[in-house]
């Protein structure tokens, strides 16, 4: 499955919920076999699967969203500078704003 289509995150969690009881009941060799299969099916790294199977296999909501880096007034000022330089790319704009006249 890893070669045709990637599983969505919800599909991965559903798959791991189904296999977690079998994985936990298996011996060391059996766990290795299950991990090989899960790696092939989900496309996830082995260590990531182990961590997920030892904990909860339910998706957790984010605790908080990341805030904006700049406030609206800074955004307006940057847009005006960008317009004054005729909409140049970020690399060239950075050079213009960091040149030191001698």
Biopython code that builds the backbone (N, CA, C, O; Angstrom):
import numpy as np
from Bio.PDB.StructureBuilder import StructureBuilder

atoms = [
    (1, "UNK", "N", (0.818, -1.193, 0.000)),
    (1, "UNK", "CA", (0.000, 0.000, 0.000)),
    (1, "UNK", "C", (0.854, 1.245, 0.000)),
    (1, "UNK", "O", (0.434, 2.269, -0.538)),
    (2, "UNK", "N", (2.037, 1.195, 0.584)),
    (2, "UNK", "CA", (2.892, 2.371, 0.673)),
    (2, "UNK", "C", (3.317, 2.858, -0.704)),
    (2, "UNK", "O", (3.620, 4.039, -0.869)),
    (3, "UNK", "N", (3.346, 1.973, -1.696)),
    (3, "UNK", "CA", (3.778, 2.392, -3.026)),
    (3, "UNK", "C", (2.642, 3.016, -3.831)),
    (3, "UNK", "O", (2.893, 3.889, -4.661)),
    (4, "UNK", "N", (1.397, 2.589, -3.607)),
    (4, "UNK", "CA", (0.291, 3.128, -4.389)),
    (4, "UNK", "C", (-0.189, 4.458, -3.839)),
    (4, "UNK", "O", (-0.112, 5.476, -4.527)),
    (5, "UNK", "N", (-0.678, 4.466, -2.622)),
    (5, "UNK", "CA", (-1.241, 5.658, -2.004)),
    (5, "UNK", "C", (-0.795, 5.728, -0.564)),
    (5, "UNK", "O", (-0.585, 4.706, 0.090)),
    (6, "UNK", "N", (-0.653, 6.954, -0.075)),
    (6, "UNK", "CA", (-0.343, 7.119, 1.337)),
    (6, "UNK", "C", (-1.631, 7.083, 2.140)),
    (6, "UNK", "O", (-2.671, 7.565, 1.690)),
    (7, "UNK", "N", (-1.552, 6.509, 3.330)),
    (7, "UNK", "CA", (-2.708, 6.479, 4.217)),
    (7, "UNK", "C", (-2.886, 7.852, 4.841)),
    (7, "UNK", "O", (-1.905, 8.539, 5.124)),
    (8, "UNK", "N", (-4.121, 8.254, 5.054)),
    (8, "UNK", "CA", (-4.364, 9.491, 5.784)),
    (8, "UNK", "C", (-4.071, 9.232, 7.254)),
    (8, "UNK", "O", (-3.975, 8.082, 7.682)),
    (9, "UNK", "N", (-3.932, 10.294, 8.014)),
    (9, "UNK", "CA", (-3.629, 10.152, 9.432)),
    (9, "UNK", "C", (-4.748, 9.410, 10.161)),
    (9, "UNK", "O", (-4.480, 8.597, 11.046)),
    (10, "UNK", "N", (-5.994, 9.685, 9.796)),
    (10, "UNK", "CA", (-7.113, 8.975, 10.420)),
    (10, "UNK", "C", (-7.069, 7.486, 10.101)),
    (10, "UNK", "O", (-7.380, 6.657, 10.958)),
    (11, "UNK", "N", (-6.690, 7.145, 8.888)),
    (11, "UNK", "CA", (-6.584, 5.736, 8.504)),
    (11, "UNK", "C", (-5.467, 5.037, 9.272)),
    (11, "UNK", "O", (-5.611, 3.881, 9.671)),
    (12, "UNK", "N", (-4.362, 5.733, 9.475)),
    (12, "UNK", "CA", (-3.246, 5.163, 10.237)),
    (12, "UNK", "C", (-3.686, 4.858, 11.661)),
    (12, "UNK", "O", (-3.431, 3.769, 12.175)),
    (13, "UNK", "N", (-4.350, 5.827, 12.302)),
    (13, "UNK", "CA", (-4.810, 5.611, 13.677)),
    (13, "UNK", "C", (-5.822, 4.466, 13.754)),
    (13, "UNK", "O", (-5.781, 3.663, 14.687)),
    (14, "UNK", "N", (-6.719, 4.390, 12.786)),
    (14, "UNK", "CA", (-7.702, 3.306, 12.785)),
    (14, "UNK", "C", (-7.004, 1.952, 12.638)),
    (14, "UNK", "O", (-7.350, 0.994, 13.328)),
    (15, "UNK", "N", (-6.030, 1.879, 11.746)),
    (15, "UNK", "CA", (-5.261, 0.652, 11.528)),
    (15, "UNK", "C", (-4.516, 0.249, 12.808)),
    (15, "UNK", "O", (-4.512, -0.922, 13.187)),
    (16, "UNK", "N", (-3.890, 1.225, 13.466)),
    (16, "UNK", "CA", (-3.147, 0.920, 14.693)),
    (16, "UNK", "C", (-4.074, 0.500, 15.830)),
    (16, "UNK", "O", (-3.714, -0.350, 16.644)),
    (17, "UNK", "N", (-5.270, 1.096, 15.886)),
    (17, "UNK", "CA", (-6.235, 0.666, 16.916)),
    (17, "UNK", "C", (-6.630, -0.794, 16.719)),
    (17, "UNK", "O", (-6.817, -1.529, 17.688)),
    (18, "UNK", "N", (-6.756, -1.210, 15.459)),
    (18, "UNK", "CA", (-7.132, -2.601, 15.181)),
    (18, "UNK", "C", (-6.012, -3.578, 15.536)),
    (18, "UNK", "O", (-6.275, -4.678, 16.021)),
    (19, "UNK", "N", (-4.762, -3.175, 15.292)),
    (19, "UNK", "CA", (-3.648, -4.099, 15.496)),
    (19, "UNK", "C", (-3.012, -4.025, 16.881)),
    (19, "UNK", "O", (-2.234, -4.910, 17.237)),
    (20, "UNK", "N", (-3.317, -3.005, 17.667)),
    (20, "UNK", "CA", (-2.680, -2.844, 18.968)),
    (20, "UNK", "C", (-2.867, -4.062, 19.880)),
    (20, "UNK", "O", (-1.889, -4.504, 20.482)),
    (21, "UNK", "N", (-4.078, -4.628, 20.013)),
    (21, "UNK", "CA", (-4.217, -5.800, 20.894)),
    (21, "UNK", "C", (-3.364, -6.988, 20.439)),
    (21, "UNK", "O", (-2.765, -7.672, 21.269)),
    (22, "UNK", "N", (-3.307, -7.233, 19.146)),
    (22, "UNK", "CA", (-2.496, -8.349, 18.635)),
    (22, "UNK", "C", (-1.013, -8.098, 18.883)),
    (22, "UNK", "O", (-0.271, -9.009, 19.249)),
    (23, "UNK", "N", (-0.591, -6.849, 18.680)),
    (23, "UNK", "CA", (0.813, -6.482, 18.897)),
    (23, "UNK", "C", (1.185, -6.688, 20.371)),
    (23, "UNK", "O", (2.248, -7.233, 20.672)),
    (24, "UNK", "N", (0.315, -6.255, 21.285)),
    (24, "UNK", "CA", (0.623, -6.353, 22.709)),
    (24, "UNK", "C", (0.676, -7.796, 23.195)),
    (24, "UNK", "O", (1.424, -8.102, 24.124)),
    (25, "UNK", "N", (-0.097, -8.684, 22.589)),
    (25, "UNK", "CA", (-0.118, -10.084, 23.015)),
    (25, "UNK", "C", (1.030, -10.893, 22.410)),
    (25, "UNK", "O", (1.315, -11.999, 22.871)),
    (26, "UNK", "N", (1.680, -10.363, 21.399)),
    (26, "UNK", "CA", (2.735, -11.109, 20.706)),
    (26, "UNK", "C", (4.028, -11.149, 21.530)),
    (26, "UNK", "O", (4.273, -10.282, 22.368)),
    (27, "UNK", "N", (4.843, -12.170, 21.273)),
    (27, "UNK", "CA", (6.166, -12.234, 21.891)),
    (27, "UNK", "C", (7.118, -11.320, 21.102)),
    (27, "UNK", "O", (6.697, -10.635, 20.171)),
    (28, "UNK", "N", (8.381, -11.318, 21.477)),
    (28, "UNK", "CA", (9.352, -10.413, 20.863)),
    (28, "UNK", "C", (9.454, -10.603, 19.344)),
    (28, "UNK", "O", (9.463, -9.626, 18.596)),
    (29, "UNK", "N", (9.531, -11.838, 18.896)),
    (29, "UNK", "CA", (9.623, -12.113, 17.459)),
    (29, "UNK", "C", (8.331, -11.721, 16.753)),
    (29, "UNK", "O", (8.356, -11.190, 15.642)),
    (30, "UNK", "N", (7.211, -11.985, 17.401)),
    (30, "UNK", "CA", (5.914, -11.618, 16.823)),
    (30, "UNK", "C", (5.754, -10.113, 16.694)),
    (30, "UNK", "O", (5.216, -9.620, 15.703)),
    (31, "UNK", "N", (6.228, -9.381, 17.709)),
    (31, "UNK", "CA", (6.152, -7.913, 17.653)),
    (31, "UNK", "C", (6.991, -7.379, 16.501)),
    (31, "UNK", "O", (6.591, -6.439, 15.813)),
    (32, "UNK", "N", (8.140, -7.976, 16.300)),
    (32, "UNK", "CA", (8.998, -7.562, 15.197)),
    (32, "UNK", "C", (8.300, -7.774, 13.851)),
    (32, "UNK", "O", (8.378, -6.930, 12.958)),
    (33, "UNK", "N", (7.623, -8.906, 13.723)),
    (33, "UNK", "CA", (6.882, -9.205, 12.496)),
    (33, "UNK", "C", (5.747, -8.210, 12.293)),
    (33, "UNK", "O", (5.546, -7.703, 11.189)),
    (34, "UNK", "N", (4.999, -7.930, 13.373)),
    (34, "UNK", "CA", (3.913, -6.949, 13.279)),
    (34, "UNK", "C", (4.447, -5.572, 12.892)),
    (34, "UNK", "O", (3.850, -4.878, 12.069)),
    (35, "UNK", "N", (5.567, -5.183, 13.483)),
    (35, "UNK", "CA", (6.141, -3.870, 13.166)),
    (35, "UNK", "C", (6.578, -3.795, 11.708)),
    (35, "UNK", "O", (6.409, -2.763, 11.060)),
    (36, "UNK", "N", (7.142, -4.890, 11.191)),
    (36, "UNK", "CA", (7.517, -4.922, 9.771)),
    (36, "UNK", "C", (6.298, -4.672, 8.883)),
    (36, "UNK", "O", (6.354, -3.901, 7.925)),
    (37, "UNK", "N", (5.198, -5.342, 9.226)),
    (37, "UNK", "CA", (3.983, -5.175, 8.431)),
    (37, "UNK", "C", (3.431, -3.756, 8.551)),
    (37, "UNK", "O", (3.042, -3.146, 7.555)),
    (38, "UNK", "N", (3.401, -3.239, 9.779)),
    (38, "UNK", "CA", (2.868, -1.891, 9.987)),
    (38, "UNK", "C", (3.705, -0.839, 9.270)),
    (38, "UNK", "O", (3.170, 0.131, 8.734)),
    (39, "UNK", "N", (5.018, -1.035, 9.263)),
    (39, "UNK", "CA", (5.906, -0.125, 8.528)),
    (39, "UNK", "C", (5.562, -0.120, 7.041)),
    (39, "UNK", "O", (5.460, 0.934, 6.414)),
    (40, "UNK", "N", (5.388, -1.306, 6.499)),
    (40, "UNK", "CA", (5.109, -1.433, 5.068)),
    (40, "UNK", "C", (3.752, -0.826, 4.707)),
    (40, "UNK", "O", (3.611, -0.184, 3.666)),
    (41, "UNK", "N", (2.765, -1.030, 5.562)),
    (41, "UNK", "CA", (1.414, -0.570, 5.255)),
    (41, "UNK", "C", (1.269, 0.946, 5.466)),
    (41, "UNK", "O", (0.704, 1.638, 4.620)),
    (42, "UNK", "N", (1.779, 1.459, 6.594)),
    (42, "UNK", "CA", (1.549, 2.866, 6.924)),
    (42, "UNK", "C", (2.598, 3.805, 6.347)),
    (42, "UNK", "O", (2.323, 4.984, 6.123)),
    (43, "UNK", "N", (3.805, 3.285, 6.105)),
    (43, "UNK", "CA", (4.877, 4.157, 5.643)),
    (43, "UNK", "C", (5.520, 4.943, 6.774)),
    (43, "UNK", "O", (6.316, 5.847, 6.521)),
    (44, "UNK", "N", (5.184, 4.610, 8.029)),
    (44, "UNK", "CA", (5.750, 5.297, 9.192)),
    (44, "UNK", "C", (7.016, 4.582, 9.646)),
    (44, "UNK", "O", (7.219, 3.405, 9.350)),
    (45, "UNK", "N", (7.869, 5.312, 10.373)),
    (45, "UNK", "CA", (9.092, 4.720, 10.907)),
    (45, "UNK", "C", (8.758, 3.784, 12.065)),
    (45, "UNK", "O", (7.767, 3.962, 12.773)),
    (46, "UNK", "N", (9.600, 2.802, 12.229)),
    (46, "UNK", "CA", (9.407, 1.764, 13.242)),
    (46, "UNK", "C", (9.299, 2.358, 14.653)),
    (46, "UNK", "O", (8.402, 1.995, 15.413)),
    (47, "UNK", "N", (10.211, 3.267, 14.997)),
    (47, "UNK", "CA", (10.222, 3.847, 16.341)),
    (47, "UNK", "C", (8.951, 4.660, 16.592)),
    (47, "UNK", "O", (8.421, 4.666, 17.704)),
    (48, "UNK", "N", (8.474, 5.331, 15.574)),
    (48, "UNK", "CA", (7.229, 6.094, 15.700)),
    (48, "UNK", "C", (6.057, 5.162, 15.986)),
    (48, "UNK", "O", (5.199, 5.471, 16.813)),
    (49, "UNK", "N", (6.023, 4.030, 15.306)),
    (49, "UNK", "CA", (4.953, 3.056, 15.525)),
    (49, "UNK", "C", (5.019, 2.468, 16.931)),
    (49, "UNK", "O", (3.987, 2.270, 17.572)),
    (50, "UNK", "N", (6.224, 2.191, 17.408)),
    (50, "UNK", "CA", (6.384, 1.639, 18.759)),
    (50, "UNK", "C", (5.850, 2.623, 19.791)),
    (50, "UNK", "O", (5.104, 2.237, 20.691)),
    (51, "UNK", "N", (6.230, 3.898, 19.665)),
    (51, "UNK", "CA", (5.750, 4.918, 20.604)),
    (51, "UNK", "C", (4.230, 5.022, 20.564)),
    (51, "UNK", "O", (3.582, 5.118, 21.606)),
    (52, "UNK", "N", (3.671, 5.003, 19.373)),
    (52, "UNK", "CA", (2.219, 5.130, 19.223)),
    (52, "UNK", "C", (1.523, 3.925, 19.835)),
    (52, "UNK", "O", (0.482, 4.085, 20.471)),
    (53, "UNK", "N", (2.063, 2.727, 19.664)),
    (53, "UNK", "CA", (1.428, 1.520, 20.184)),
    (53, "UNK", "C", (1.575, 1.385, 21.698)),
    (53, "UNK", "O", (0.776, 0.694, 22.330)),
    (54, "UNK", "N", (2.564, 2.019, 22.281)),
    (54, "UNK", "CA", (2.718, 1.977, 23.734)),
    (54, "UNK", "C", (1.791, 2.955, 24.430)),
    (54, "UNK", "O", (1.465, 2.777, 25.604)),
    (55, "UNK", "N", (1.367, 3.977, 23.721)),
    (55, "UNK", "CA", (0.476, 4.977, 24.306)),
    (55, "UNK", "C", (-0.914, 4.874, 23.729)),
    (55, "UNK", "O", (-1.389, 3.798, 23.365)),
    (56, "UNK", "N", (-1.548, 6.021, 23.656)),
    (56, "UNK", "CA", (-2.908, 6.090, 23.126)),
    (56, "UNK", "C", (-2.878, 6.083, 21.606)),
    (56, "UNK", "O", (-2.009, 6.695, 20.985)),
    (57, "UNK", "N", (-3.829, 5.391, 21.024)),
    (57, "UNK", "CA", (-3.945, 5.404, 19.569)),
    (57, "UNK", "C", (-5.174, 6.217, 19.158)),
    (57, "UNK", "O", (-5.844, 5.906, 18.174)),
    (58, "UNK", "N", (-5.447, 7.253, 19.926)),
    (58, "UNK", "CA", (-6.503, 8.207, 19.609)),
    (58, "UNK", "C", (-5.833, 9.532, 19.238)),
    (58, "UNK", "O", (-4.855, 9.939, 19.866)),
    (59, "UNK", "N", (-6.359, 10.189, 18.229)),
    (59, "UNK", "CA", (-5.816, 11.496, 17.852)),
    (59, "UNK", "C", (-6.140, 12.510, 18.932)),
    (59, "UNK", "O", (-7.261, 12.555, 19.438)),
    (60, "UNK", "N", (-5.161, 13.317, 19.280)),
    (60, "UNK", "CA", (-5.342, 14.351, 20.288)),
    (60, "UNK", "C", (-5.510, 15.703, 19.602)),
    (60, "UNK", "O", (-4.841, 15.996, 18.611)),
    (61, "UNK", "N", (-6.397, 16.511, 20.135)),
    (61, "UNK", "CA", (-6.554, 17.864, 19.613)),
    (61, "UNK", "C", (-5.338, 18.693, 20.034)),
    (61, "UNK", "O", (-4.730, 18.435, 21.073)),
    (62, "UNK", "N", (-4.999, 19.674, 19.228)),
    (62, "UNK", "CA", (-3.873, 20.537, 19.589)),
    (62, "UNK", "C", (-4.211, 21.319, 20.842)),
    (62, "UNK", "O", (-5.346, 21.755, 21.028)),
    (63, "UNK", "N", (-3.215, 21.492, 21.701)),
    (63, "UNK", "CA", (-3.462, 22.212, 22.945)),
    (63, "UNK", "C", (-3.612, 23.710, 22.696)),
    (63, "UNK", "O", (-4.395, 24.376, 23.373)),
    (64, "UNK", "N", (-2.873, 24.239, 21.739)),
    (64, "UNK", "CA", (-3.029, 25.646, 21.377)),
    (64, "UNK", "C", (-2.474, 25.867, 19.972)),
    (64, "UNK", "O", (-1.547, 25.189, 19.530)),
    (65, "UNK", "N", (-3.059, 26.814, 19.307)),
    (65, "UNK", "CA", (-2.600, 27.166, 17.970)),
    (65, "UNK", "C", (-1.480, 28.185, 18.086)),
    (65, "UNK", "O", (-1.418, 28.959, 19.041)),
    (66, "UNK", "N", (-0.618, 28.172, 17.119)),
    (66, "UNK", "CA", (0.488, 29.112, 17.100)),
    (66, "UNK", "C", (-0.036, 30.504, 16.758)),
    (66, "UNK", "O", (-0.867, 30.662, 15.864)),
    (67, "UNK", "N", (0.455, 31.505, 17.475)),
    (67, "UNK", "CA", (0.019, 32.874, 17.234)),
    (67, "UNK", "C", (0.751, 33.469, 16.041)),
    (67, "UNK", "O", (1.779, 32.954, 15.604)),
    (68, "UNK", "N", (0.205, 34.557, 15.526)),
    (68, "UNK", "CA", (0.850, 35.259, 14.434)),
    (68, "UNK", "C", (2.180, 35.821, 14.906)),
    (68, "UNK", "O", (2.313, 36.246, 16.054)),
    (69, "UNK", "N", (3.160, 35.822, 14.018)),
    (69, "UNK", "CA", (4.478, 36.349, 14.368)),
    (69, "UNK", "C", (4.451, 37.869, 14.434)),
    (69, "UNK", "O", (5.012, 38.474, 15.348)),
    (70, "UNK", "N", (3.795, 38.473, 13.460)),
    (70, "UNK", "CA", (3.725, 39.928, 13.405)),
    (70, "UNK", "C", (2.287, 40.377, 13.556)),
    (70, "UNK", "O", (1.359, 39.675, 13.156)),
    (71, "UNK", "N", (2.111, 41.550, 14.133)),
    (71, "UNK", "CA", (0.769, 42.118, 14.268)),
    (71, "UNK", "C", (0.388, 42.807, 12.967)),
    (71, "UNK", "O", (1.210, 42.924, 12.059)),
    (72, "UNK", "N", (-0.846, 43.259, 12.874)),
    (72, "UNK", "CA", (-1.384, 43.834, 11.641)),
    (72, "UNK", "C", (-0.631, 45.092, 11.214)),
    (72, "UNK", "O", (-0.421, 45.294, 10.018)),
    (73, "UNK", "N", (-0.214, 45.949, 12.160)),
    (73, "UNK", "CA", (0.472, 47.188, 11.784)),
    (73, "UNK", "C", (1.821, 46.912, 11.127)),
    (73, "UNK", "O", (2.211, 47.635, 10.209)),
    (74, "UNK", "N", (2.532, 45.901, 11.567)),
    (74, "UNK", "CA", (3.806, 45.524, 10.955)),
    (74, "UNK", "C", (3.563, 44.970, 9.555)),
    (74, "UNK", "O", (4.336, 45.231, 8.633)),
    (75, "UNK", "N", (2.501, 44.215, 9.404)),
    (75, "UNK", "CA", (2.148, 43.660, 8.106)),
    (75, "UNK", "C", (1.849, 44.772, 7.103)),
    (75, "UNK", "O", (2.281, 44.702, 5.953)),
    (76, "UNK", "N", (1.121, 45.786, 7.528)),
    (76, "UNK", "CA", (0.808, 46.926, 6.657)),
    (76, "UNK", "C", (2.087, 47.650, 6.244)),
    (76, "UNK", "O", (2.254, 47.998, 5.075)),
    (77, "UNK", "N", (2.985, 47.876, 7.196)),
    (77, "UNK", "CA", (4.242, 48.564, 6.896)),
    (77, "UNK", "C", (5.086, 47.756, 5.910)),
    (77, "UNK", "O", (5.667, 48.325, 4.985)),
    (78, "UNK", "N", (5.159, 46.449, 6.096)),
    (78, "UNK", "CA", (5.926, 45.600, 5.179)),
    (78, "UNK", "C", (5.340, 45.623, 3.774)),
    (78, "UNK", "O", (6.079, 45.633, 2.790)),
    (79, "UNK", "N", (4.022, 45.632, 3.680)),
    (79, "UNK", "CA", (3.387, 45.710, 2.362)),
    (79, "UNK", "C", (3.715, 47.019, 1.658)),
    (79, "UNK", "O", (3.942, 47.027, 0.449)),
    (80, "UNK", "N", (3.742, 48.122, 2.393)),
    (80, "UNK", "CA", (4.069, 49.419, 1.786)),
    (80, "UNK", "C", (5.519, 49.445, 1.302)),
    (80, "UNK", "O", (5.808, 49.963, 0.224)),
    (81, "UNK", "N", (6.411, 48.895, 2.088)),
    (81, "UNK", "CA", (7.821, 48.825, 1.664)),
    (81, "UNK", "C", (7.939, 47.968, 0.418)),
    (81, "UNK", "O", (8.639, 48.332, -0.528)),
    (82, "UNK", "N", (7.268, 46.848, 0.414)),
    (82, "UNK", "CA", (7.287, 45.933, -0.724)),
    (82, "UNK", "C", (6.751, 46.615, -1.977)),
    (82, "UNK", "O", (7.318, 46.462, -3.059)),
    (83, "UNK", "N", (5.655, 47.370, -1.834)),
    (83, "UNK", "CA", (5.098, 48.109, -2.969)),
    (83, "UNK", "C", (6.072, 49.168, -3.464)),
    (83, "UNK", "O", (6.216, 49.361, -4.671)),
    (84, "UNK", "N", (6.754, 49.868, -2.527)),
    (84, "UNK", "CA", (7.678, 50.932, -2.927)),
    (84, "UNK", "C", (8.879, 50.389, -3.707)),
    (84, "UNK", "O", (9.465, 51.109, -4.515)),
    (85, "UNK", "N", (9.244, 49.144, -3.476)),
    (85, "UNK", "CA", (10.330, 48.517, -4.232)),
    (85, "UNK", "C", (9.801, 47.733, -5.424)),
    (85, "UNK", "O", (10.497, 46.864, -5.949)),
    (86, "UNK", "N", (8.598, 48.023, -5.853)),
    (86, "UNK", "CA", (7.977, 47.439, -7.034)),
    (86, "UNK", "C", (7.843, 45.913, -6.936)),
    (86, "UNK", "O", (8.114, 45.192, -7.896)),
    (87, "UNK", "N", (7.416, 45.432, -5.747)),
    (87, "UNK", "CA", (7.090, 44.025, -5.510)),
    (87, "UNK", "C", (8.258, 43.069, -5.803)),
    (87, "UNK", "O", (8.067, 42.034, -6.441)),
    (88, "UNK", "N", (9.440, 43.410, -5.348)),
    (88, "UNK", "CA", (10.587, 42.532, -5.575)),
    (88, "UNK", "C", (10.524, 41.325, -4.640)),
    (88, "UNK", "O", (9.789, 41.323, -3.652)),
    (89, "UNK", "N", (11.305, 40.308, -4.969)),
    (89, "UNK", "CA", (11.299, 39.083, -4.163)),
    (89, "UNK", "C", (11.934, 39.326, -2.798)),
    (89, "UNK", "O", (12.611, 40.334, -2.591)),
    (90, "UNK", "N", (11.716, 38.407, -1.876)),
    (90, "UNK", "CA", (12.175, 38.560, -0.498)),
    (90, "UNK", "C", (13.698, 38.663, -0.409)),
    (90, "UNK", "O", (14.214, 39.437, 0.398)),
    (91, "UNK", "N", (14.426, 37.894, -1.227)),
    (91, "UNK", "CA", (15.888, 37.921, -1.168)),
    (91, "UNK", "C", (16.434, 39.296, -1.547)),
    (91, "UNK", "O", (17.326, 39.818, -0.878)),
    (92, "UNK", "N", (15.903, 39.878, -2.609)),
    (92, "UNK", "CA", (16.355, 41.206, -3.035)),
    (92, "UNK", "C", (15.886, 42.282, -2.063)),
    (92, "UNK", "O", (16.618, 43.235, -1.794)),
    (93, "UNK", "N", (14.680, 42.140, -1.538)),
    (93, "UNK", "CA", (14.178, 43.104, -0.565)),
    (93, "UNK", "C", (15.057, 43.107, 0.677)),
    (93, "UNK", "O", (15.333, 44.171, 1.232)),
    (94, "UNK", "N", (15.498, 41.944, 1.118)),
    (94, "UNK", "CA", (16.356, 41.850, 2.295)),
    (94, "UNK", "C", (17.662, 42.601, 2.054)),
    (94, "UNK", "O", (18.142, 43.304, 2.943)),
    (95, "UNK", "N", (18.255, 42.456, 0.834)),
    (95, "UNK", "CA", (19.497, 43.167, 0.517)),
    (95, "UNK", "C", (19.302, 44.670, 0.529)),
    (95, "UNK", "O", (20.161, 45.401, 1.022)),
    (96, "UNK", "N", (18.174, 45.148, -0.012)),
    (96, "UNK", "CA", (17.907, 46.574, -0.031)),
    (96, "UNK", "C", (17.780, 47.145, 1.374)),
    (96, "UNK", "O", (18.249, 48.251, 1.643)),
    (97, "UNK", "N", (17.153, 46.400, 2.262)),
    (97, "UNK", "CA", (16.898, 46.917, 3.609)),
    (97, "UNK", "C", (18.114, 46.740, 4.526)),
    (97, "UNK", "O", (18.146, 47.325, 5.608)),
    (98, "UNK", "N", (19.115, 45.946, 4.121)),
    (98, "UNK", "CA", (20.268, 45.717, 4.981)),
    (98, "UNK", "C", (21.569, 46.283, 4.421)),
    (98, "UNK", "O", (22.640, 46.019, 4.967)),
    (99, "UNK", "N", (21.489, 47.053, 3.346)),
    (99, "UNK", "CA", (22.704, 47.684, 2.828)),
    (99, "UNK", "C", (23.061, 48.868, 3.719)),
    (99, "UNK", "O", (22.189, 49.574, 4.225)),
    (100, "UNK", "N", (24.347, 49.065, 3.895)),
    (100, "UNK", "CA", (24.817, 50.170, 4.711)),
    (100, "UNK", "C", (25.526, 51.180, 3.820)),
    (100, "UNK", "O", (26.564, 50.857, 3.242)),
    (101, "UNK", "N", (24.996, 52.391, 3.693)),
    (101, "UNK", "CA", (25.688, 53.390, 2.857)),
    (101, "UNK", "C", (26.996, 53.801, 3.491)),
    (101, "UNK", "O", (27.093, 53.931, 4.712)),
    (102, "UNK", "N", (28.003, 54.007, 2.658)),
    (102, "UNK", "CA", (29.317, 54.330, 3.202)),
    (102, "UNK", "C", (29.695, 55.741, 2.910)),
    (102, "UNK", "O", (30.776, 56.184, 3.297)),
]
sb = StructureBuilder()
sb.init_structure("model")
sb.init_model(0)
sb.init_chain("A")
sb.init_seg("    ")
for serial, (resi, resn, name, xyz) in enumerate(atoms, 1):
    if name == "N":
        sb.init_residue(resn, " ", resi, " ")
    sb.init_atom(name, np.array(xyz, "f"), 0.0, 1.0, " ", f" {name:<3s}", serial, name[0])
structure = sb.get_structure()
